[in-house]
Amino acid sequence: MAGRLGFRDLASAVLAEVASFDTAFLRTFIGLTRDPGRVAREYIEGRRVRYMNPLKYALFAVTFYVVTAHLFGAQIGPPRPRPGGDARFDLIFSLLPYLMLLALLPAAALQKLLFRSSGDRVVECYVFGLFAYSHVSWLLTPLVLAGIYALPAGAFAVHGLRLVFWIWATLGFYRPRSLKVALKAGLVFLTFLFFTFVCAGIAGVLLYWWER
């Protein structure tokens, strides 16, 4: 039976958690920067202790991206459709990075279908998507703070960076690397974007219904 809890025990537990978090986060961040496909493949094959949980990593990355943008007053979506803005429009774009986590699910289902010879399950393809999508959020943060969305083709540049990273990650996730794999990766990514707009549309309808 454990003894009575003291402040030293509480502090030791917190320090252990922080140290564990820092180690797993740094190892995941560096690994995804160098070879994102390999990190995702190692995680689903069972080497999970060395890496951060992909859903936790995604939520952390996306939250940092959103909070940092708001703190610095940076725009995280295309310009407002009309002068004066729309509170509902602004709210949806604030939630969009989180809605994209849901849009990864149908993309994962398509990825399983297109790469069925690999034997990966939908949840394993979803893990890949979480790593690939969330890591780009770290790379996009300085660009967003610099005002990339205010540029005429800013949104295309953002999605272009996401597409390039996604294809690169997919080429490392599946072997051998080939044009066929890259084309399939592009199709999965376009599906991901399509369902992102679907999720945004559903969120808009729900907000409209809630406000009535």
mmCIF file of the C-alpha atoms, coordinates in Angstrom:
data_MODEL
# 
_entry.id   MODEL 
# 
loop_
_atom_site.group_PDB 
_atom_site.id 
_atom_site.type_symbol 
_atom_site.label_atom_id 
_atom_site.label_alt_id 
_atom_site.label_comp_id 
_atom_site.label_asym_id 
_atom_site.label_entity_id 
_atom_site.label_seq_id 
_atom_site.pdbx_PDB_ins_code 
_atom_site.Cartn_x 
_atom_site.Cartn_y 
_atom_site.Cartn_z 
_atom_site.occupancy 
_atom_site.B_iso_or_equiv 
_atom_site.pdbx_formal_charge 
_atom_site.auth_seq_id 
_atom_site.auth_comp_id 
_atom_site.auth_asym_id 
_atom_site.auth_atom_id 
_atom_site.pdbx_PDB_model_num 
ATOM 1   C CA . MET A 1 1   ? 0.000   0.000  0.000   1.00 0.00 ? 1   MET A CA 1 
ATOM 2   C CA . ALA A 1 2   ? 1.334   3.435  -0.957  1.00 0.00 ? 2   ALA A CA 1 
ATOM 3   C CA . GLY A 1 3   ? 2.182   5.903  1.793   1.00 0.00 ? 3   GLY A CA 1 
ATOM 4   C CA . ARG A 1 4   ? 0.629   9.299  2.305   1.00 0.00 ? 4   ARG A CA 1 
ATOM 5   C CA . LEU A 1 5   ? 1.032   11.726 -0.570  1.00 0.00 ? 5   LEU A CA 1 
ATOM 6   C CA . GLY A 1 6   ? 3.432   14.613 0.013   1.00 0.00 ? 6   GLY A CA 1 
ATOM 7   C CA . PHE A 1 7   ? 4.421   17.692 -1.953  1.00 0.00 ? 7   PHE A CA 1 
ATOM 8   C CA . ARG A 1 8   ? 7.707   16.028 -2.906  1.00 0.00 ? 8   ARG A CA 1 
ATOM 9   C CA . ASP A 1 9   ? 5.813   13.079 -4.429  1.00 0.00 ? 9   ASP A CA 1 
ATOM 10  C CA . LEU A 1 10  ? 3.556   15.444 -6.347  1.00 0.00 ? 10  LEU A CA 1 
ATOM 11  C CA . ALA A 1 11  ? 6.489   17.505 -7.652  1.00 0.00 ? 11  ALA A CA 1 
ATOM 12  C CA . SER A 1 12  ? 8.434   14.365 -8.636  1.00 0.00 ? 12  SER A CA 1 
ATOM 13  C CA . ALA A 1 13  ? 5.458   13.023 -10.589 1.00 0.00 ? 13  ALA A CA 1 
ATOM 14  C CA . VAL A 1 14  ? 5.052   16.334 -12.434 1.00 0.00 ? 14  VAL A CA 1 
ATOM 15  C CA . LEU A 1 15  ? 8.760   16.512 -13.305 1.00 0.00 ? 15  LEU A CA 1 
ATOM 16  C CA . ALA A 1 16  ? 8.674   12.916 -14.559 1.00 0.00 ? 16  ALA A CA 1 
ATOM 17  C CA . GLU A 1 17  ? 5.668   13.679 -16.769 1.00 0.00 ? 17  GLU A CA 1 
ATOM 18  C CA . VAL A 1 18  ? 7.302   16.832 -18.161 1.00 0.00 ? 18  VAL A CA 1 
ATOM 19  C CA . ALA A 1 19  ? 10.555  15.000 -18.897 1.00 0.00 ? 19  ALA A CA 1 
ATOM 20  C CA . SER A 1 20  ? 8.684   12.160 -20.593 1.00 0.00 ? 20  SER A CA 1 
ATOM 21  C CA . PHE A 1 21  ? 6.621   14.632 -22.635 1.00 0.00 ? 21  PHE A CA 1 
ATOM 22  C CA . ASP A 1 22  ? 9.674   16.609 -23.734 1.00 0.00 ? 22  ASP A CA 1 
ATOM 23  C CA . THR A 1 23  ? 11.572  13.497 -24.802 1.00 0.00 ? 23  THR A CA 1 
ATOM 24  C CA . ALA A 1 24  ? 8.681   11.969 -26.749 1.00 0.00 ? 24  ALA A CA 1 
ATOM 25  C CA . PHE A 1 25  ? 7.746   15.292 -28.329 1.00 0.00 ? 25  PHE A CA 1 
ATOM 26  C CA . LEU A 1 26  ? 11.270  16.136 -29.465 1.00 0.00 ? 26  LEU A CA 1 
ATOM 27  C CA . ARG A 1 27  ? 11.863  12.636 -30.820 1.00 0.00 ? 27  ARG A CA 1 
ATOM 28  C CA . THR A 1 28  ? 8.558   12.790 -32.722 1.00 0.00 ? 28  THR A CA 1 
ATOM 29  C CA . PHE A 1 29  ? 9.140   16.315 -34.013 1.00 0.00 ? 29  PHE A CA 1 
ATOM 30  C CA . ILE A 1 30  ? 12.672  15.607 -35.230 1.00 0.00 ? 30  ILE A CA 1 
ATOM 31  C CA . GLY A 1 31  ? 11.656  12.273 -36.721 1.00 0.00 ? 31  GLY A CA 1 
ATOM 32  C CA . LEU A 1 32  ? 8.715   13.740 -38.614 1.00 0.00 ? 32  LEU A CA 1 
ATOM 33  C CA . THR A 1 33  ? 10.913  16.537 -39.932 1.00 0.00 ? 33  THR A CA 1 
ATOM 34  C CA . ARG A 1 34  ? 13.508  14.104 -41.246 1.00 0.00 ? 34  ARG A CA 1 
ATOM 35  C CA . ASP A 1 35  ? 11.368  11.202 -42.457 1.00 0.00 ? 35  ASP A CA 1 
ATOM 36  C CA . PRO A 1 36  ? 7.637   11.442 -41.623 1.00 0.00 ? 36  PRO A CA 1 
ATOM 37  C CA . GLY A 1 37  ? 6.716   8.240  -43.408 1.00 0.00 ? 37  GLY A CA 1 
ATOM 38  C CA . ARG A 1 38  ? 9.215   6.181  -41.417 1.00 0.00 ? 38  ARG A CA 1 
ATOM 39  C CA . VAL A 1 39  ? 7.961   7.573  -38.088 1.00 0.00 ? 39  VAL A CA 1 
ATOM 40  C CA . ALA A 1 40  ? 4.352   6.715  -38.946 1.00 0.00 ? 40  ALA A CA 1 
ATOM 41  C CA . ARG A 1 41  ? 5.361   3.227  -40.124 1.00 0.00 ? 41  ARG A CA 1 
ATOM 42  C CA . GLU A 1 42  ? 7.395   2.546  -36.971 1.00 0.00 ? 42  GLU A CA 1 
ATOM 43  C CA . TYR A 1 43  ? 4.507   3.705  -34.787 1.00 0.00 ? 43  TYR A CA 1 
ATOM 44  C CA . ILE A 1 44  ? 1.915   1.405  -36.335 1.00 0.00 ? 44  ILE A CA 1 
ATOM 45  C CA . GLU A 1 45  ? 4.366   -1.505 -36.307 1.00 0.00 ? 45  GLU A CA 1 
ATOM 46  C CA . GLY A 1 46  ? 4.618   -1.299 -32.521 1.00 0.00 ? 46  GLY A CA 1 
ATOM 47  C CA . ARG A 1 47  ? 7.578   0.987  -31.762 1.00 0.00 ? 47  ARG A CA 1 
ATOM 48  C CA . ARG A 1 48  ? 5.322   3.434  -29.920 1.00 0.00 ? 48  ARG A CA 1 
ATOM 49  C CA . VAL A 1 49  ? 7.139   4.160  -26.680 1.00 0.00 ? 49  VAL A CA 1 
ATOM 50  C CA . ARG A 1 50  ? 9.706   6.373  -28.386 1.00 0.00 ? 50  ARG A CA 1 
ATOM 51  C CA . TYR A 1 51  ? 7.070   8.555  -30.084 1.00 0.00 ? 51  TYR A CA 1 
ATOM 52  C CA . MET A 1 52  ? 4.243   10.781 -28.904 1.00 0.00 ? 52  MET A CA 1 
ATOM 53  C CA . ASN A 1 53  ? 0.685   9.528  -29.363 1.00 0.00 ? 53  ASN A CA 1 
ATOM 54  C CA . PRO A 1 54  ? -0.368  10.809 -32.817 1.00 0.00 ? 54  PRO A CA 1 
ATOM 55  C CA . LEU A 1 55  ? -3.725  12.192 -31.654 1.00 0.00 ? 55  LEU A CA 1 
ATOM 56  C CA . LYS A 1 56  ? -2.089  14.001 -28.731 1.00 0.00 ? 56  LYS A CA 1 
ATOM 57  C CA . TYR A 1 57  ? 0.631   15.307 -31.066 1.00 0.00 ? 57  TYR A CA 1 
ATOM 58  C CA . ALA A 1 58  ? -2.003  16.519 -33.533 1.00 0.00 ? 58  ALA A CA 1 
ATOM 59  C CA . LEU A 1 59  ? -4.084  18.285 -30.892 1.00 0.00 ? 59  LEU A CA 1 
ATOM 60  C CA . PHE A 1 60  ? -0.983  19.908 -29.438 1.00 0.00 ? 60  PHE A CA 1 
ATOM 61  C CA . ALA A 1 61  ? 0.292   21.081 -32.845 1.00 0.00 ? 61  ALA A CA 1 
ATOM 62  C CA . VAL A 1 62  ? -3.090  22.380 -34.010 1.00 0.00 ? 62  VAL A CA 1 
ATOM 63  C CA . THR A 1 63  ? -3.794  24.153 -30.716 1.00 0.00 ? 63  THR A CA 1 
ATOM 64  C CA . PHE A 1 64  ? -0.388  25.831 -30.803 1.00 0.00 ? 64  PHE A CA 1 
ATOM 65  C CA . TYR A 1 65  ? -1.058  26.901 -34.395 1.00 0.00 ? 65  TYR A CA 1 
ATOM 66  C CA . VAL A 1 66  ? -4.491  28.363 -33.610 1.00 0.00 ? 66  VAL A CA 1 
ATOM 67  C CA . VAL A 1 67  ? -3.584  30.013 -30.292 1.00 0.00 ? 67  VAL A CA 1 
ATOM 68  C CA . THR A 1 68  ? -0.381  31.551 -31.656 1.00 0.00 ? 68  THR A CA 1 
ATOM 69  C CA . ALA A 1 69  ? -2.206  32.951 -34.680 1.00 0.00 ? 69  ALA A CA 1 
ATOM 70  C CA . HIS A 1 70  ? -4.884  34.509 -32.463 1.00 0.00 ? 70  HIS A CA 1 
ATOM 71  C CA . LEU A 1 71  ? -2.365  35.946 -30.019 1.00 0.00 ? 71  LEU A CA 1 
ATOM 72  C CA . PHE A 1 72  ? -0.550  37.733 -32.836 1.00 0.00 ? 72  PHE A CA 1 
ATOM 73  C CA . GLY A 1 73  ? -3.733  38.646 -34.685 1.00 0.00 ? 73  GLY A CA 1 
ATOM 74  C CA . ALA A 1 74  ? -2.754  36.577 -37.728 1.00 0.00 ? 74  ALA A CA 1 
ATOM 75  C CA . GLN A 1 75  ? -5.288  35.441 -40.296 1.00 0.00 ? 75  GLN A CA 1 
ATOM 76  C CA . ILE A 1 76  ? -5.673  31.628 -40.422 1.00 0.00 ? 76  ILE A CA 1 
ATOM 77  C CA . GLY A 1 77  ? -8.009  31.413 -43.388 1.00 0.00 ? 77  GLY A CA 1 
ATOM 78  C CA . PRO A 1 78  ? -8.952  33.132 -46.648 1.00 0.00 ? 78  PRO A CA 1 
ATOM 79  C CA . PRO A 1 79  ? -10.169 36.756 -46.478 1.00 0.00 ? 79  PRO A CA 1 
ATOM 80  C CA . ARG A 1 80  ? -13.738 37.357 -45.347 1.00 0.00 ? 80  ARG A CA 1 
ATOM 81  C CA . PRO A 1 81  ? -16.273 37.031 -48.166 1.00 0.00 ? 81  PRO A CA 1 
ATOM 82  C CA . ARG A 1 82  ? -17.598 40.550 -47.606 1.00 0.00 ? 82  ARG A CA 1 
ATOM 83  C CA . PRO A 1 83  ? -16.498 43.727 -45.794 1.00 0.00 ? 83  PRO A CA 1 
ATOM 84  C CA . GLY A 1 84  ? -17.359 43.871 -42.116 1.00 0.00 ? 84  GLY A CA 1 
ATOM 85  C CA . GLY A 1 85  ? -16.941 40.154 -41.733 1.00 0.00 ? 85  GLY A CA 1 
ATOM 86  C CA . ASP A 1 86  ? -19.198 37.498 -40.352 1.00 0.00 ? 86  ASP A CA 1 
ATOM 87  C CA . ALA A 1 87  ? -18.829 36.162 -36.805 1.00 0.00 ? 87  ALA A CA 1 
ATOM 88  C CA . ARG A 1 88  ? -19.979 32.717 -37.938 1.00 0.00 ? 88  ARG A CA 1 
ATOM 89  C CA . PHE A 1 89  ? -17.423 32.704 -40.754 1.00 0.00 ? 89  PHE A CA 1 
ATOM 90  C CA . ASP A 1 90  ? -14.632 33.662 -38.332 1.00 0.00 ? 90  ASP A CA 1 
ATOM 91  C CA . LEU A 1 91  ? -15.662 30.972 -35.853 1.00 0.00 ? 91  LEU A CA 1 
ATOM 92  C CA . ILE A 1 92  ? -15.699 28.256 -38.518 1.00 0.00 ? 92  ILE A CA 1 
ATOM 93  C CA . PHE A 1 93  ? -12.201 29.179 -39.661 1.00 0.00 ? 93  PHE A CA 1 
ATOM 94  C CA . SER A 1 94  ? -11.015 29.147 -36.059 1.00 0.00 ? 94  SER A CA 1 
ATOM 95  C CA . LEU A 1 95  ? -12.411 25.612 -35.721 1.00 0.00 ? 95  LEU A CA 1 
ATOM 96  C CA . LEU A 1 96  ? -11.280 24.479 -39.176 1.00 0.00 ? 96  LEU A CA 1 
ATOM 97  C CA . PRO A 1 97  ? -7.871  23.097 -38.086 1.00 0.00 ? 97  PRO A CA 1 
ATOM 98  C CA . TYR A 1 98  ? -9.749  20.831 -35.652 1.00 0.00 ? 98  TYR A CA 1 
ATOM 99  C CA . LEU A 1 99  ? -12.413 19.897 -38.192 1.00 0.00 ? 99  LEU A CA 1 
ATOM 100 C CA . MET A 1 100 ? -9.605  18.775 -40.475 1.00 0.00 ? 100 MET A CA 1 
ATOM 101 C CA . LEU A 1 101 ? -8.801  16.058 -37.941 1.00 0.00 ? 101 LEU A CA 1 
ATOM 102 C CA . LEU A 1 102 ? -12.254 14.628 -38.707 1.00 0.00 ? 102 LEU A CA 1 
ATOM 103 C CA . ALA A 1 103 ? -11.723 15.029 -42.459 1.00 0.00 ? 103 ALA A CA 1 
ATOM 104 C CA . LEU A 1 104 ? -8.716  12.720 -42.132 1.00 0.00 ? 104 LEU A CA 1 
ATOM 105 C CA . LEU A 1 105 ? -11.045 9.765  -41.432 1.00 0.00 ? 105 LEU A CA 1 
ATOM 106 C CA . PRO A 1 106 ? -12.601 9.399  -44.917 1.00 0.00 ? 106 PRO A CA 1 
ATOM 107 C CA . ALA A 1 107 ? -9.170  10.118 -46.397 1.00 0.00 ? 107 ALA A CA 1 
ATOM 108 C CA . ALA A 1 108 ? -7.794  7.232  -44.324 1.00 0.00 ? 108 ALA A CA 1 
ATOM 109 C CA . ALA A 1 109 ? -10.549 4.949  -45.640 1.00 0.00 ? 109 ALA A CA 1 
ATOM 110 C CA . LEU A 1 110 ? -9.606  5.821  -49.231 1.00 0.00 ? 110 LEU A CA 1 
ATOM 111 C CA . GLN A 1 111 ? -5.915  5.346  -48.463 1.00 0.00 ? 111 GLN A CA 1 
ATOM 112 C CA . LYS A 1 112 ? -6.626  1.852  -47.142 1.00 0.00 ? 112 LYS A CA 1 
ATOM 113 C CA . LEU A 1 113 ? -8.499  1.068  -50.367 1.00 0.00 ? 113 LEU A CA 1 
ATOM 114 C CA . LEU A 1 114 ? -5.829  2.437  -52.703 1.00 0.00 ? 114 LEU A CA 1 
ATOM 115 C CA . PHE A 1 115 ? -2.978  0.739  -50.804 1.00 0.00 ? 115 PHE A CA 1 
ATOM 116 C CA . ARG A 1 116 ? -4.867  -2.415 -49.813 1.00 0.00 ? 116 ARG A CA 1 
ATOM 117 C CA . SER A 1 117 ? -1.901  -4.617 -50.733 1.00 0.00 ? 117 SER A CA 1 
ATOM 118 C CA . SER A 1 118 ? -0.032  -3.167 -47.735 1.00 0.00 ? 118 SER A CA 1 
ATOM 119 C CA . GLY A 1 119 ? -2.568  -4.681 -45.341 1.00 0.00 ? 119 GLY A CA 1 
ATOM 120 C CA . ASP A 1 120 ? -2.877  -1.471 -43.319 1.00 0.00 ? 120 ASP A CA 1 
ATOM 121 C CA . ARG A 1 121 ? -6.115  -0.889 -41.429 1.00 0.00 ? 121 ARG A CA 1 
ATOM 122 C CA . VAL A 1 122 ? -8.124  2.344  -41.576 1.00 0.00 ? 122 VAL A CA 1 
ATOM 123 C CA . VAL A 1 123 ? -6.966  3.341  -38.102 1.00 0.00 ? 123 VAL A CA 1 
ATOM 124 C CA . GLU A 1 124 ? -3.338  2.849  -39.162 1.00 0.00 ? 124 GLU A CA 1 
ATOM 125 C CA . CYS A 1 125 ? -3.875  5.054  -42.207 1.00 0.00 ? 125 CYS A CA 1 
ATOM 126 C CA . TYR A 1 126 ? -5.498  7.570  -39.854 1.00 0.00 ? 126 TYR A CA 1 
ATOM 127 C CA . VAL A 1 127 ? -2.366  7.546  -37.686 1.00 0.00 ? 127 VAL A CA 1 
ATOM 128 C CA . PHE A 1 128 ? -0.343  8.353  -40.789 1.00 0.00 ? 128 PHE A CA 1 
ATOM 129 C CA . GLY A 1 129 ? -2.718  11.205 -41.631 1.00 0.00 ? 129 GLY A CA 1 
ATOM 130 C CA . LEU A 1 130 ? -2.548  12.620 -38.105 1.00 0.00 ? 130 LEU A CA 1 
ATOM 131 C CA . PHE A 1 131 ? 1.237   12.743 -38.217 1.00 0.00 ? 131 PHE A CA 1 
ATOM 132 C CA . ALA A 1 132 ? 1.390   14.132 -41.755 1.00 0.00 ? 132 ALA A CA 1 
ATOM 133 C CA . TYR A 1 133 ? -1.256  16.812 -41.250 1.00 0.00 ? 133 TYR A CA 1 
ATOM 134 C CA . SER A 1 134 ? -0.299  17.962 -37.767 1.00 0.00 ? 134 SER A CA 1 
ATOM 135 C CA . HIS A 1 135 ? 3.422   18.277 -38.419 1.00 0.00 ? 135 HIS A CA 1 
ATOM 136 C CA . VAL A 1 136 ? 2.762   20.720 -41.247 1.00 0.00 ? 136 VAL A CA 1 
ATOM 137 C CA . SER A 1 137 ? 1.014   22.946 -38.694 1.00 0.00 ? 137 SER A CA 1 
ATOM 138 C CA . TRP A 1 138 ? 4.402   23.586 -37.053 1.00 0.00 ? 138 TRP A CA 1 
ATOM 139 C CA . LEU A 1 139 ? 5.895   24.478 -40.439 1.00 0.00 ? 139 LEU A CA 1 
ATOM 140 C CA . LEU A 1 140 ? 2.966   26.733 -41.349 1.00 0.00 ? 140 LEU A CA 1 
ATOM 141 C CA . THR A 1 141 ? 2.906   28.722 -38.098 1.00 0.00 ? 141 THR A CA 1 
ATOM 142 C CA . PRO A 1 142 ? 5.708   31.173 -39.035 1.00 0.00 ? 142 PRO A CA 1 
ATOM 143 C CA . LEU A 1 143 ? 4.191   31.619 -42.513 1.00 0.00 ? 143 LEU A CA 1 
ATOM 144 C CA . VAL A 1 144 ? 0.777   32.381 -41.047 1.00 0.00 ? 144 VAL A CA 1 
ATOM 145 C CA . LEU A 1 145 ? 2.307   34.870 -38.622 1.00 0.00 ? 145 LEU A CA 1 
ATOM 146 C CA . ALA A 1 146 ? 4.042   36.500 -41.612 1.00 0.00 ? 146 ALA A CA 1 
ATOM 147 C CA . GLY A 1 147 ? 0.609   37.001 -43.227 1.00 0.00 ? 147 GLY A CA 1 
ATOM 148 C CA . ILE A 1 148 ? 0.615   34.370 -45.968 1.00 0.00 ? 148 ILE A CA 1 
ATOM 149 C CA . TYR A 1 149 ? -3.201  34.219 -46.052 1.00 0.00 ? 149 TYR A CA 1 
ATOM 150 C CA . ALA A 1 150 ? -3.335  37.925 -46.880 1.00 0.00 ? 150 ALA A CA 1 
ATOM 151 C CA . LEU A 1 151 ? -1.533  37.253 -50.166 1.00 0.00 ? 151 LEU A CA 1 
ATOM 152 C CA . PRO A 1 152 ? -3.647  36.719 -53.332 1.00 0.00 ? 152 PRO A CA 1 
ATOM 153 C CA . ALA A 1 153 ? -2.597  33.070 -53.625 1.00 0.00 ? 153 ALA A CA 1 
ATOM 154 C CA . GLY A 1 154 ? -1.884  32.509 -49.942 1.00 0.00 ? 154 GLY A CA 1 
ATOM 155 C CA . ALA A 1 155 ? -4.407  29.701 -49.455 1.00 0.00 ? 155 ALA A CA 1 
ATOM 156 C CA . PHE A 1 156 ? -3.050  27.863 -52.520 1.00 0.00 ? 156 PHE A CA 1 
ATOM 157 C CA . ALA A 1 157 ? 0.488   28.181 -51.147 1.00 0.00 ? 157 ALA A CA 1 
ATOM 158 C CA . VAL A 1 158 ? -0.615  26.725 -47.798 1.00 0.00 ? 158 VAL A CA 1 
ATOM 159 C CA . HIS A 1 159 ? -2.371  23.772 -49.376 1.00 0.00 ? 159 HIS A CA 1 
ATOM 160 C CA . GLY A 1 160 ? 0.513   23.343 -51.808 1.00 0.00 ? 160 GLY A CA 1 
ATOM 161 C CA . LEU A 1 161 ? 2.920   22.953 -48.904 1.00 0.00 ? 161 LEU A CA 1 
ATOM 162 C CA . ARG A 1 162 ? 0.555   20.473 -47.262 1.00 0.00 ? 162 ARG A CA 1 
ATOM 163 C CA . LEU A 1 163 ? 0.303   18.489 -50.511 1.00 0.00 ? 163 LEU A CA 1 
ATOM 164 C CA . VAL A 1 164 ? 4.079   18.315 -51.022 1.00 0.00 ? 164 VAL A CA 1 
ATOM 165 C CA . PHE A 1 165 ? 4.645   17.187 -47.432 1.00 0.00 ? 165 PHE A CA 1 
ATOM 166 C CA . TRP A 1 166 ? 1.818   14.633 -47.675 1.00 0.00 ? 166 TRP A CA 1 
ATOM 167 C CA . ILE A 1 167 ? 3.258   13.095 -50.846 1.00 0.00 ? 167 ILE A CA 1 
ATOM 168 C CA . TRP A 1 168 ? 6.758   13.014 -49.372 1.00 0.00 ? 168 TRP A CA 1 
ATOM 169 C CA . ALA A 1 169 ? 5.444   11.342 -46.212 1.00 0.00 ? 169 ALA A CA 1 
ATOM 170 C CA . THR A 1 170 ? 3.477   8.790  -48.248 1.00 0.00 ? 170 THR A CA 1 
ATOM 171 C CA . LEU A 1 171 ? 6.526   7.883  -50.320 1.00 0.00 ? 171 LEU A CA 1 
ATOM 172 C CA . GLY A 1 172 ? 8.363   7.093  -47.089 1.00 0.00 ? 172 GLY A CA 1 
ATOM 173 C CA . PHE A 1 173 ? 5.396   5.210  -45.647 1.00 0.00 ? 173 PHE A CA 1 
ATOM 174 C CA . TYR A 1 174 ? 5.012   2.844  -48.607 1.00 0.00 ? 174 TYR A CA 1 
ATOM 175 C CA . ARG A 1 175 ? 7.754   1.096  -50.531 1.00 0.00 ? 175 ARG A CA 1 
ATOM 176 C CA . PRO A 1 176 ? 8.972   1.251  -53.200 1.00 0.00 ? 176 PRO A CA 1 
ATOM 177 C CA . ARG A 1 177 ? 8.821   4.981  -53.917 1.00 0.00 ? 177 ARG A CA 1 
ATOM 178 C CA . SER A 1 178 ? 7.220   5.516  -57.290 1.00 0.00 ? 178 SER A CA 1 
ATOM 179 C CA . LEU A 1 179 ? 5.126   7.924  -59.356 1.00 0.00 ? 179 LEU A CA 1 
ATOM 180 C CA . LYS A 1 180 ? 2.131   5.639  -58.832 1.00 0.00 ? 180 LYS A CA 1 
ATOM 181 C CA . VAL A 1 181 ? 2.428   5.998  -55.055 1.00 0.00 ? 181 VAL A CA 1 
ATOM 182 C CA . ALA A 1 182 ? 2.765   9.779  -55.410 1.00 0.00 ? 182 ALA A CA 1 
ATOM 183 C CA . LEU A 1 183 ? -0.377  9.993  -57.571 1.00 0.00 ? 183 LEU A CA 1 
ATOM 184 C CA . LYS A 1 184 ? -2.359  7.918  -55.090 1.00 0.00 ? 184 LYS A CA 1 
ATOM 185 C CA . ALA A 1 185 ? -1.105  10.153 -52.289 1.00 0.00 ? 185 ALA A CA 1 
ATOM 186 C CA . GLY A 1 186 ? -2.316  13.214 -54.204 1.00 0.00 ? 186 GLY A CA 1 
ATOM 187 C CA . LEU A 1 187 ? -5.753  11.657 -54.607 1.00 0.00 ? 187 LEU A CA 1 
ATOM 188 C CA . VAL A 1 188 ? -5.973  10.890 -50.882 1.00 0.00 ? 188 VAL A CA 1 
ATOM 189 C CA . PHE A 1 189 ? -4.950  14.453 -50.078 1.00 0.00 ? 189 PHE A CA 1 
ATOM 190 C CA . LEU A 1 190 ? -7.603  15.910 -52.403 1.00 0.00 ? 190 LEU A CA 1 
ATOM 191 C CA . THR A 1 191 ? -10.165 13.704 -50.665 1.00 0.00 ? 191 THR A CA 1 
ATOM 192 C CA . PHE A 1 192 ? -8.944  15.088 -47.350 1.00 0.00 ? 192 PHE A CA 1 
ATOM 193 C CA . LEU A 1 193 ? -9.447  18.665 -48.618 1.00 0.00 ? 193 LEU A CA 1 
ATOM 194 C CA . PHE A 1 194 ? -12.885 17.848 -50.021 1.00 0.00 ? 194 PHE A CA 1 
ATOM 195 C CA . PHE A 1 195 ? -14.116 16.489 -46.700 1.00 0.00 ? 195 PHE A CA 1 
ATOM 196 C CA . THR A 1 196 ? -12.565 19.474 -44.940 1.00 0.00 ? 196 THR A CA 1 
ATOM 197 C CA . PHE A 1 197 ? -14.970 21.700 -46.886 1.00 0.00 ? 197 PHE A CA 1 
ATOM 198 C CA . VAL A 1 198 ? -17.794 19.256 -46.132 1.00 0.00 ? 198 VAL A CA 1 
ATOM 199 C CA . CYS A 1 199 ? -17.039 19.461 -42.399 1.00 0.00 ? 199 CYS A CA 1 
ATOM 200 C CA . ALA A 1 200 ? -16.867 23.255 -42.606 1.00 0.00 ? 200 ALA A CA 1 
ATOM 201 C CA . GLY A 1 201 ? -20.226 23.330 -44.394 1.00 0.00 ? 201 GLY A CA 1 
ATOM 202 C CA . ILE A 1 202 ? -21.853 21.085 -41.787 1.00 0.00 ? 202 ILE A CA 1 
ATOM 203 C CA . ALA A 1 203 ? -20.401 23.247 -39.006 1.00 0.00 ? 203 ALA A CA 1 
ATOM 204 C CA . GLY A 1 204 ? -21.834 26.337 -40.706 1.00 0.00 ? 204 GLY A CA 1 
ATOM 205 C CA . VAL A 1 205 ? -25.306 24.782 -40.922 1.00 0.00 ? 205 VAL A CA 1 
ATOM 206 C CA . LEU A 1 206 ? -25.193 23.683 -37.275 1.00 0.00 ? 206 LEU A CA 1 
ATOM 207 C CA . LEU A 1 207 ? -24.107 27.152 -36.135 1.00 0.00 ? 207 LEU A CA 1 
ATOM 208 C CA . TYR A 1 208 ? -26.862 28.755 -38.189 1.00 0.00 ? 208 TYR A CA 1 
ATOM 209 C CA . TRP A 1 209 ? -29.436 26.374 -36.702 1.00 0.00 ? 209 TRP A CA 1 
ATOM 210 C CA . TRP A 1 210 ? -28.081 27.014 -33.174 1.00 0.00 ? 210 TRP A CA 1 
ATOM 211 C CA . GLU A 1 211 ? -28.341 30.804 -33.571 1.00 0.00 ? 211 GLU A CA 1 
ATOM 212 C CA . ARG A 1 212 ? -31.925 30.765 -34.834 1.00 0.00 ? 212 ARG A CA 1 
# 
